Amino acid sequence: MLRYTLKRLFQGLITVWFIATATFFAMHNVPGDPLANDKAATEEIRANLEAKYGLDKPLVQQYLIYMGNILRGDFGISFTQKNRRVNDIIAEHFPISAILGILAVVFAGLGGVLWGALTALYRNRLPDIIIMFLVILGISVPSFVVAAISQLALVNLNDAVNFSLLPVAGWGTVWHMLVPSLVLGLGTMAYLTRLMRSSMLEIVNSDYIRTAKAKGLPPTRIFANHQMRNAILPVVTVLGPSIAAITTGGFVVELVFAIPGLGRYFVQAVQQLDYTVIMGTTVFYGAFLVFMVIVVDLLYGWIDPRVRLE
Amino acid sequence: MSQPLLKVEDLRVEFDTYGGIVQAVRGVSFDVYAGKTLAIVGESGCGKSVTVQSMMGLIPMPPGRIVSGTALMHDVDIIGRKEIDGRDIRGREIGMIFQDPMTSLNPTMSIGDQIAEPLLVHSGYSKKQAFARAVELLDMTRIPEAEKRARQYPFEFSGGMLQRAMIAMAIACEPKMLIADEPTTALDVTIQAQILDLLNDLRRETGMAIILITHDLGVVARMADEVLVMYAGQVVERGSVDDVFYRSSHPYTLGLRAAMPVNDRSAEHTLTPIDGSPPDLFHPPKGCGYCARCPNAMKICEDSDPEVYAMSETHTSRCWQHHPSATVRVAGLHYREVEA
């Protein structure tokens, strides 16, 4: 088990290195550079700035320097935000994104399993039909539309009761987190619902459920001990990629709800070609996702003894 | 004979399907006695499994439907009931094992826990007691290193071992009856023999009755005390194992025997298959179900359902051949001794 974990972590490290390298060269191949704005007024100033940031060196050398810095855990200084270290930006804003993302994953996971199980129980009856219709909506409508509509709905709701039931935007309290994380998790929840439903329906007719019935177990026990655990396996499998989908989707939701998360900085940095911030956030997100996928894989082994390792 | 443990009478089961109503079981009656093995034999789709599963409440309803019939156990009809005198029927009074042990156990639960489950639910054991008993049961079903094996999962067991584990689970609460629905069909021959021996030994030790569903006449000959031959949802012949094998009184039984390999090396022995296929149970034939495939069918066979003729006290046949006015004798068929 330990060997497997270490092996996976090592593989993850290679993946992150690959992400960093690809991003680095892709970024430098984009026309323009971070100094293209009004800052570099004259040739002289430009040359000085380039020297300061090391942009005058050959690309490969820049790459090696940058990689060395990353290995030491230093992502450098932002080009556009005065005197801000990328490490500080991440340390300050990532926790907010992480809370939002984790809440969204929890919503998506719990909701998906719950709705999926419910639709399977009520197969082809009214609750199933209604939920499955909503699921199709949830899958097909992109999150920025859902975000905007739900924000509008919140405004109207608060207007109607003439009282601020839930904050429309911003960050700070639990109430601020509720709607954005729901919106963020919605698409994934819909997808997981479908998955859960079909795997539940498959298992209802399986031989081992028949065995459980023949043993005379009460329906609640069959449901909890035999059906759920097996039905949840495919859901856990896609949880890793789902986390990726949710974190990347988070950028849009953060923007709509004015949440000071990392996503906003990432989007801004891309627009301004802020090299160090792009690199820092990309590598950090990459590492985070790779890590989450490994965690999910280990979790899978815990649930399903067949993939458990000695 | 003594009082039967289970007395099934006129059981009829239908299924609603897109194609119409399938009459899967059409009036089946039989008795099961404590300590004896009743074999139900017949080809695929003849209603063997549906008969026992409907009794156990294991067929999905809808689309399934029990139209009529009773199954008396201690003078209580168990159809549609969950318990007798506060004792659960499923798992407690009647244990059941299935055809494919590979898929019949929960892949994410340890073998020991699965065997312990009925004890937790029916016998009020604590978790620890139940697991300890599960280890004993595995030992009883001759699984070596039961202690270690109980902590393993189904994927770590072979097919034969899984069937042993299934048996251990089914007999955990010491049921009065064990229903084995084609228990050896998915296993290879040597393992088959071991499982059958195990079932026989357990029956002798515990005095439970066994209903053995199979389409293998070799298994029937080895295991059964009484045999029920089913065809197209009906019992066509019923009797002791000797009655059915040595005094076969239904052309279908004869057909099955002719299609059975025997231990005869000579080249002359050929297997004779039964031509055709079973009737469409959407529209069961008016007369005898076997009529279309029967080499000895008469005019009456097509028009009216045969009566059940008692060949002896224990032996019945559902065939017009035994009607007093049937005069042409079929070779190999056993007839009643009719007084002149």
Interface residues (C-beta under 8 A of the other chain):
Chain A: S206 D207 Y208 R210 T211 A212 K213 A214 K215 G216 L217 P218 R221 N225 H226 R229 N230 L233 I303 D304 P305 R306
Chain B: M56 G57 L58 K82 D88 I89 R90 G91 R92 G95 M96 F98 D100 T103 S104 L105 N106 P107 T108 M109 S110 E117 P118 V121 H122 Y153 F155 M166 M169 A170
